[in-house]
């Protein structure tokens, strides 16, 4: 069982890609799954994240606050502004523009810590940034979405705040409590958690894409291009910000990956719950979930290769 779970987590990018292609080719296979399931699946992912965190993981916030503040400022400025800029440049319609902005306004992705580890980046900084940006998300994600997309669509800040609180923060806190009360159980469960999270994200992607497969097939190339550019710009600008501030190479890698990899599952979930009148708004998050796992694996390989040359 451990071998199977390791295989699933190691090849998460391919799994999510297969789920996306399957939903695109045979969308009716997922018709029986209601969109509300996305919230529960995301809750499972966040609970798994909480199980892997310990209170000492947040010590970096107090021992190295400058690094975390730099990373989080980059996270909540680079990606939201780049989302708005790309949506404007490419003239995306309201729904797609909203979806891209939602992705940009979300906290760091759950896979960023793994990618940072593989890239030989500063793992402690990555974990600290993921934790802090996630805790800030109930406040900053609704506010930034309203600031960047509120003129085009109605953004209910309070309801978005409550959604993120229940779907993201509460499962993480429950996971932290379980980890604290039953550490032996958590230690055994960590061998299986990445696989369950990978499967949950794959199902989220499949549900979103199957619900919008027809529209995606007719005009999907443009939004794929925008999503790819959004991710690549985030990775590049995150690295450049850290470089301009003369941070060490491991810190540059951690910040680049944290900035570029978003919690796109949360973006799809928020779009499904709060913007049902704009069904295509959930598509950018689903595409981002597929793409950033592929780009993350490539970036990790390139950074490892660079480290090998220096050594």
HELIX and SHEET records of a PDB file:
HELIX    1   1 UNK A    2  UNK A   10  1                                   9    
HELIX    2   2 UNK A   12  UNK A   25  1                                  14    
HELIX    3   3 UNK A   27  UNK A   30  5                                   4    
HELIX    4   4 UNK A   37  UNK A   52  1                                  16    
HELIX    5   5 UNK A   55  UNK A   58  5                                   4    
HELIX    6   6 UNK A   59  UNK A   63  1                                   5    
HELIX    7   7 UNK A   65  UNK A   89  1                                  25    
HELIX    8   8 UNK A   94  UNK A  105  1                                  12    
HELIX    9   9 UNK A  112  UNK A  118  1                                   7    
HELIX   10  10 UNK A  123  UNK A  149  1                                  27    
HELIX   11  11 UNK A  157  UNK A  164  1                                   8    
HELIX   12  12 UNK A  165  UNK A  169  3                                   5    
HELIX   13  13 UNK A  170  UNK A  181  1                                  12    
HELIX   14  14 UNK A  183  UNK A  211  1                                  29    
HELIX   15  15 UNK A  213  UNK A  244  1                                  32    
HELIX   16  16 UNK A  249  UNK A  260  1                                  12    
HELIX   17  17 UNK A  264  UNK A  274  1                                  11    
HELIX   18  18 UNK A  279  UNK A  282  5                                   4    
HELIX   19  19 UNK A  283  UNK A  310  1                                  28    
END                                                                             
